[in-house]
Amino acid sequence: MKNELRFVGAIAGRYAGLALLTALPVLLFHLDTLWLGNNIGEWSLVELVAEAFVLSCILSFARLARHSAVDRRFAVLVAAFFACVLVRELDALLDLVFDGLWQLLVTVIAVSALAWAWRDVPGTVVPMRHFLLSRQGSTMAAGLAIVLVFSRLFGMGDIWSQFVDLESARVVKNAIEECTELLGYTLAMVASAGYRQRRMRALRRQAVRAQPDLPEIEAPLPAAQPR
């Protein structure tokens, strides 16, 4: 009975933590608009935290690639994908260097990662399948669907221009897109960190099982009897 209660408590704590994380975009939206008085632009709290979460995804899979040879090609591919996402999020900053820099960086990262993964297709596809079948894979899919599909459709200016004037519609559009993107990136960060921890635990268990049994300590010889 104690084990069942401990399991239920762990699951409840996990869902409570996830609920708090999903409330984070709304909290940051309030801080940006009501306290800081900005319009959820490039340097808003919502945008900065979203970029930090994307960076966290990169680091999670980069660490997995470093410690797990089995997952390496898949993990590098996912880390490269999120690196492209981060570069795209930083396009306004990179364009200060020269116009179109972010596009060049995304092309270099994507082509390099795909070429390296193509050198060993089974070594990329097999761990990818394991990830997609995991709970973290489902969470990642939901997060990316929010970022790539829902935020774009729900933030369309044509929808909001029916309720507010054109200038206000742009502000509303940006706010909705950025907040929903942050929600998606939050789920992606949770999935990345969770899968890395899961695989690292599995690797530690494999390492323990692979250790040879320690030899038995020989019993000490009896002391010589005095004559």
C-alpha positions in Angstrom: 0.0 0.0 0.0 2.8 2.4 0.8 4.4 1.8 -2.6 1.0 2.6 -4.3 0.6 5.8 -2.3 4.2 6.8 -3.1 3.6 6.2 -6.8 0.4 8.3 -6.8 2.1 11.1 -4.9 5.0 11.2 -7.4 2.5 11.3 -10.3 0.5 14.1 -8.6 3.7 16.1 -7.9 4.7 15.7 -11.5 1.4 17.0 -12.8 1.4 19.8 -10.3 4.8 20.9 -11.5 3.7 20.7 -15.1 0.6 22.8 -14.3 2.8 25.5 -12.7 5.0 25.5 -15.8 2.1 25.9 -18.2 0.9 28.9 -16.1 4.3 30.5 -16.6 3.4 32.1 -20.0 0.4 33.9 -18.5 2.4 35.1 -15.5 5.2 36.5 -17.8 2.5 38.1 -20.0 1.1 39.9 -17.0 4.6 41.0 -15.9 5.4 42.3 -19.4 2.2 44.2 -20.1 1.1 45.4 -16.6 4.4 45.9 -14.9 7.0 46.6 -17.6 4.5 48.1 -20.1 5.9 46.5 -23.2 4.1 44.9 -26.1 5.7 41.4 -26.0 8.5 42.4 -28.4 12.0 41.0 -29.1 13.2 41.9 -25.6 10.2 41.0 -23.5 10.3 38.5 -20.7 8.1 36.1 -22.7 10.6 36.1 -25.6 13.7 35.8 -23.4 12.4 32.9 -21.4 11.3 31.2 -24.6 14.8 31.5 -25.9 16.2 30.2 -22.6 13.9 27.1 -22.8 15.1 26.4 -26.4 18.7 26.7 -25.2 17.8 24.2 -22.5 16.5 21.7 -25.1 19.8 22.1 -27.0 21.9 21.4 -23.9 19.8 18.4 -22.9 20.3 16.6 -26.2 23.9 17.7 -26.4 24.6 16.2 -23.1 22.8 13.0 -24.1 24.9 12.9 -27.3 28.0 13.2 -25.2 27.3 10.4 -22.8 25.3 7.9 -24.9 26.9 6.5 -28.1 23.7 4.7 -29.0 21.7 8.0 -29.0 24.4 10.2 -30.4 23.4 10.7 -34.0 19.7 11.2 -33.1 20.5 13.5 -30.2 22.8 15.6 -32.3 20.1 15.9 -35.0 17.5 17.1 -32.4 20.0 19.5 -30.8 20.7 20.9 -34.3 16.9 21.3 -34.9 16.5 23.4 -31.7 19.7 25.3 -32.6 18.0 26.3 -35.8 14.9 27.3 -33.8 17.1 29.4 -31.5 18.8 31.1 -34.4 15.4 31.9 -35.9 14.2 33.4 -32.6 17.3 35.6 -32.6 16.9 36.8 -36.1 16.4 40.5 -35.1 19.7 40.4 -33.2 21.6 38.6 -35.9 20.3 40.9 -38.6 22.2 43.7 -36.9 25.4 42.0 -38.0 24.2 41.7 -41.6 20.8 41.0 -43.2 20.1 37.3 -43.7 22.8 36.0 -41.2 20.2 33.9 -39.4 19.3 32.2 -42.7 22.9 31.3 -43.4 23.4 29.9 -39.9 20.3 27.8 -40.1 21.3 26.4 -43.5 24.8 25.5 -42.2 23.5 23.9 -39.0 20.7 21.9 -40.8 22.9 20.7 -43.7 25.7 19.6 -41.4 23.5 17.7 -39.0 21.5 16.0 -41.7 24.7 15.0 -43.5 26.2 13.6 -40.3 23.0 11.7 -39.5 22.8 10.3 -43.0 26.1 8.6 -42.6 24.5 6.1 -40.2 20.7 6.0 -40.9 19.9 3.0 -38.7 22.0 4.6 -35.9 19.7 7.6 -36.2 16.4 6.0 -36.8 16.4 3.4 -34.1 16.9 5.8 -31.1 14.5 8.2 -32.8 11.9 5.5 -32.8 12.5 4.8 -29.1 12.1 8.5 -28.3 8.9 8.9 -30.3 7.4 5.9 -28.5 8.2 7.3 -25.1 6.1 9.6 -22.9 8.6 12.4 -23.5 8.2 11.9 -27.3 4.5 12.5 -27.0 5.1 15.6 -24.9 7.6 16.9 -27.4 5.1 16.4 -30.3 2.5 18.3 -28.4 4.9 21.2 -27.7 6.1 21.4 -31.3 2.5 21.3 -32.6 1.7 24.3 -30.4 4.7 26.2 -31.6 4.5 25.4 -35.3 0.8 25.1 -35.9 -1.5 26.4 -33.1 0.4 29.6 -32.4 0.5 30.6 -36.1 -3.2 29.9 -36.7 -4.5 31.3 -33.5 -2.4 34.4 -33.9 -3.5 35.3 -37.4 -4.1 39.0 -37.7 -7.2 38.5 -39.8 -8.9 36.9 -36.8 -8.2 39.7 -34.3 -8.7 42.6 -36.7 -12.4 41.8 -36.5 -12.5 42.8 -32.8 -9.9 45.5 -32.5 -8.4 48.1 -34.8 -5.5 47.3 -37.1 -2.7 48.7 -35.0 -4.0 46.9 -31.8 -4.5 43.7 -33.8 -0.8 43.6 -34.5 0.0 43.9 -30.8 -2.6 41.2 -29.9 -1.3 39.0 -32.7 2.3 39.2 -31.4 1.3 38.7 -27.8 -0.8 35.6 -28.6 1.9 34.1 -30.8 4.7 34.6 -28.3 2.7 33.4 -25.3 1.5 30.2 -27.1 5.0 29.6 -28.4 6.4 29.9 -24.9 3.8 27.2 -23.8 5.0 24.9 -26.6 8.7 25.5 -25.7 7.9 24.8 -22.1 6.5 21.3 -23.0 9.6 20.8 -25.3 11.9 21.7 -22.4 10.1 19.3 -20.1 10.3 16.5 -22.7 14.0 17.1 -23.4 15.1 17.2 -19.8 12.9 14.2 -18.9 14.2 12.0 -21.8 17.8 12.9 -21.0 17.3 11.9 -17.4 15.5 8.7 -18.4 18.3 7.7 -20.8 21.1 8.5 -18.3 19.4 6.3 -15.7 19.2 3.5 -18.2 22.9 3.9 -19.0 23.8 3.8 -15.4 21.8 0.6 -14.8 23.5 -1.0 -17.9 26.9 0.0 -16.5 26.1 -1.6 -13.1 24.9 -4.8 -14.8 28.0 -4.9 -17.0 30.4 -4.8 -14.0 32.0 -8.2 -13.4 31.3 -9.9 -10.0 34.0 -9.1 -7.5 36.1 -12.1 -6.6 35.6 -13.6 -3.2 38.1 -12.6 -0.7 40.3 -15.5 0.2 40.2 -16.6 3.8 43.3 -15.8 5.7 45.7 -18.6 6.4 45.7 -19.9 9.9 48.5 -18.6 12.1 51.4 -21.0 12.5 51.2 -22.9 15.8 54.3 -22.5 18.0 56.3 -25.7 18.4 
